[in-house]
Amino acid sequence: MTNPISPDALDEKSLPQKIAEDIIALILEEHLQPGDKLPNESNLSNRLHAGRSSIREAMKLLASRNIVTIRQGSGTYVAASPGMVEDPLGFTFIGDKKKLVADLLDVRFLLEPSIAAMAAKWADENDIRKITALCSEVEDLLLQQKNHIQKDIEFHTAIAMSSKNLVVPRLIPVINSSIPLFVEITKSRLYTETIETHREITEAICAHDSVRAQDAMYLHLVYNRRLIQKMAET
């Protein structure tokens, strides 16, 4: 018969998990959204009355569950799709990437215009500030011909989260998975159209104009589909 684990040993073993749960509670209490930065290690240590090494272990647990993203030299952020593991739909194992991008766009046509309309209806001041800032960041990166993929993903995620729909965040991987694939295949050839339609989507959401936001998102996807179709014909 195995020896029972002592209460002290159990407490020691579960401490990082308990701290991880406290950090999740803090994220919820502070209303932190995907992409928002968490307090630094020292701050969390003081607020949660825990050692910094325990905080680090808890963060590793949360990162493994894709609740936070740890960026070396920058800090720890709420994950783009909290709780969703990377590539949950298994797109990595689909060999025909051109068809995958085209098919993902078809699904995005079903989802994103309506999501943009909901965002225009329900976005609060914080949502609007975030969407506006991300729109500008994507634009700056495109104009500088720098990698804009992560900020583009954050932009579309911010719109989805602004819908205030509990199901939409679970659909975000479909949207996010298509962005790096599309950029890779097209080599960012639509940077002018992306800037213009992103700005139109943002302005519509700022104005709480659901019809305009829906139309702007639809046009954004139309530009993408046209290029994919042209590439398929060559």
Helices and strands as residue ranges (DSSP letters): H 7-29, H 41-48, H 52-64, E 68-71, E 75-78, G 91-93, H 97-122, H 125-143, H 149-162, H 168-186, H 191-206, H 210-233
